[in-house]
Amino acid sequence: MLYLSTRNNKISKKPSEAVLEGIAKDGGLYMPKSFENASFPMDDLSKMSNKDISAEVISILFAGDEMISDEKGEAAGAYKLVSNAYDGKFENEDYAPLSKVGNAYVMELYHGPTCAFKDVALQLLPQLISAAKKSTGMKDEIVILTATSGDTGSAALSGFSNVDGVKIIVFYPRNGISAVQERQMVSVDGKNTCVCSVGGNFDDAQSGVKNIFANLKLPEGVVLSSANSINIGRLAPQVAYYFKAYRDLMQNGEIKMGDKVNFVVPTGNFGDILAGYFAKKMGLPVGQLVCASNTNNVLTDFFENGVYNKNRSFFITKSPSMDILISSNLERLLYLVCGAEKCSEYMKDLKEKGEYKLSKEELEIIRKEFDAGFCDDKETLETVASVYNKHGYLMDTHTAVAWNVYEKWARKCDNGYKTVVLSTASPYKFSSSVMNALGQKYESEFDAVNKLYEYTGAKIPASLVNIERKPIVHKVTVEKDEMMDFVDKMVNKKVWMD
Ligand SMILES: *Cc1c(COP(=O)(O)O)cnc(C)c1O
């Protein structure tokens, strides 16, 4: 499989190169040259294990690259990478259990080390980067540089901690994340990890990181890379759980091979839902993909009228991991619909005017595959409470956005297919919001975890039990104009921790 830039078809790379580069030189994102030879063997699906499915997806999307090959071939190599990534990392053998709630199914993707769905991708990405480094003979040290509003940072730290040949620096806004999220990060003790708070908000941290990528002069033998979902190595692992959900529904006797299934996805950067579209392109019988947003509903408007307009107010919501105005991965969908030339023009419009507009025909093509909806914070909290009271099922605020959108969508356009709602975070990761939704009292974020347990009896994820007692390893803090100097110092320092 070859990968092309979404902005220029002449830029073509091997999968390992695309994984190492993250983003193409022209600012485009890497896409498979074609899905023609990328069919998943649906006839074998019912017999496949979870790891078989993940390895198969990786073998298809990265076919022909030594990165996934070992002495026994690509299938065996891919399986080994998947095993290294996932064995012993998730709470259960079933890393993404389905729960029936009302007429739909909730797929819980949050049973990994940091309790959000990003673990599924960020446990495997480091294995892919490490393998790509080996197979391409790259000698440089890779430093992953990331700004986070919470979930990405902890998942990336967990995935990259103590992986050979890679170091990771995470910046987070000093007062912009929850106490639980902060402690998850500053307690990671991998020798190759560095976590630093920044005086400012998430945008300040993000701008600082972009500035470092563009302007920092690196020492010989060091390159910077990103753990952001623009990396194809982060997108590919997510395709697998759509196939897995389908297999589970078949095994439960809910569907027969060939029946279509809808997926409702709580969306921010458009990575998770795009993985579902990849699954469809690879032969999974998918009905509608429903894009669920919070008050930052730029995507809802886009799917409604074909205009993407980022010139609007930004809201901090109760589903903070979806607070985003530029959904980077949407560029990959545009590319599939309009081709590189058009895609590149739209991205230029977005940069210069903050807006682009699809043609009527393009919008029609997209609307055949995608529906969209949004809900505000009040509806989100009401949904947490109503699903708990009605079905006895506890969900976090991000999942509640998707559930709320699912209910509105099903009333309007139910197509009769089974529907899976993706659950992206543990309710314990956002305990205080969940407690507020349930009308319960607590003293602090950490206290909310325990009180939520007392109230609901739902199992606390192992990694969050007594989280407030985990030792703080990282204590550095900088002002936003000091970030560059800080990274400069770190990339020149050989050993970070003893
Ligand atoms: C990142 C995140 C999302 C959004 O996923 P995208 O791939 O960016 O669309 C949704 N929910 C949670 C809990 C997340 O951490």
The ligand as a MOL file (V3000), in Angstrom:
LIG
                    3D

  0  0  0     0  0            999 V3000
M  V30 BEGIN CTAB
M  V30 COUNTS 15 15 0 0 0
M  V30 BEGIN ATOM
M  V30 1 C -10.5060 12.4450 21.8100 0
M  V30 2 C -11.8370 12.1300 22.3520 0
M  V30 3 C -13.0000 12.2010 21.5540 0
M  V30 4 C -12.9780 12.6800 20.1160 0
M  V30 5 O -12.3760 11.7630 19.2380 0
M  V30 6 P -11.8850 12.2530 17.7810 0
M  V30 7 O -11.1800 11.0800 17.2000 0
M  V30 8 O -10.9630 13.4090 18.0450 0
M  V30 9 O -13.0760 12.6550 17.0180 0
M  V30 10 C -14.2060 11.8270 22.1210 0
M  V30 11 N -14.2930 11.4350 23.4140 0
M  V30 12 C -13.2010 11.3570 24.2010 0
M  V30 13 C -13.3740 10.9300 25.6250 0
M  V30 14 C -11.9410 11.6850 23.7120 0
M  V30 15 O -10.8630 11.6130 24.5090 0
M  V30 END ATOM
M  V30 BEGIN BOND
M  V30 1 1 1 2
M  V30 2 1 2 3
M  V30 3 2 2 14
M  V30 4 1 3 4
M  V30 5 2 3 10
M  V30 6 1 4 5
M  V30 7 1 5 6
M  V30 8 2 6 7
M  V30 9 1 6 8
M  V30 10 1 6 9
M  V30 11 1 10 11
M  V30 12 2 11 12
M  V30 13 1 12 13
M  V30 14 1 12 14
M  V30 15 1 14 15
M  V30 END BOND
M  V30 END CTAB
M  END
